[in-house]
């Protein structure tokens, strides 16, 4: 039986929506604002508590919040494919920390959707603490593995860049031309087009 939402429920839904809207892909940061190991461990703990396919929990994590290791991770990432004239953040605007999401193949070969679930948990937790981040799937994996001495048993799935955001990201409705590419205006504001709710819910499937 479906019960009506009370006021407390509605307020809770509003807070969740507010946090999700705040959780954007940030690519420019206040590099000098450090993220402690304690905070990174807190974010990984949120990942640990998240759902896992068949409860196998095959994911492991490499944490970086020191300038030397941060630079190693940074050079193996490919930034913002839609922004053709931008090669990534300049010195002073780079992430303050990274979490490399790994799959321990001794536990499970097929990670299913676990890495997507934990990445969302990590980024929502970061937003709650006034940080932000960006998920990277476009990675020079072999270079990163070599430089960080990551054993072969660990499959490199994603890299999550973290820091205090130095840019404003806004959501727009997709225009009539259907263009979904994000873009920056002349003030440096990052625009992300989103489909309308009515366009993604199917009344019936034929």
C-alpha positions, 0 to 999 in steps of 0.5 A: 500500500502506498502511503501519502508523504507527510511534510517531513518526507517532502522536506527530506526529498527536497534536501536529497534533490538539492544535494543531487543538483549540487553534485555536478562534474566540477573540473576547476578547483581551489588547489590550495584547499587540502582534503585530509586523509580522514575525509577521504577515508570517510568518503570511502566508508560511504562507498563501503556501506553502499550496495554491491551486486551479490554483496561480493564487495570487490572494490578497493581504493587508492587514495591520493592527497599529496602534491606528488601523487596528485600530479602522477594521477593528473597526468593520466586523465583526459579532461572534458572531451566536449571542450575542444580548446581546453586541455584541463585545469591550470596549476592552481585549479587542479584537484586536491585529491583523488580516489582511484576505484579498483576491482579486486579480480581475486574476488570478482571478475565482473564488477557489475554496476558497483563502481557507479553506485559507490562513485555517486555515494562518494560524490554526494558525501563530498558535496555534503562537506562542501567539496565537489568532484568529477568521475573519470573513465577516460584514463591512461590505465597502463600508465597510471598502473605503472606509476602507482605500482598497482598490481595486475590483480586490481582492475582500474575502473574509475578515478574520482577527482576531488576538491573545493569547486572553483567554478559555477555549474548550472543545469539547462533544459536541452534546446530544440536542436537536442544538443546535449554537449556541456559548454562554458559561457563568456563568464566561465559558467559551465552549462549542462543541458538536461532532458525534460522529465516528461521526455524520459518517462514512458507512458507505455512500451510498445 
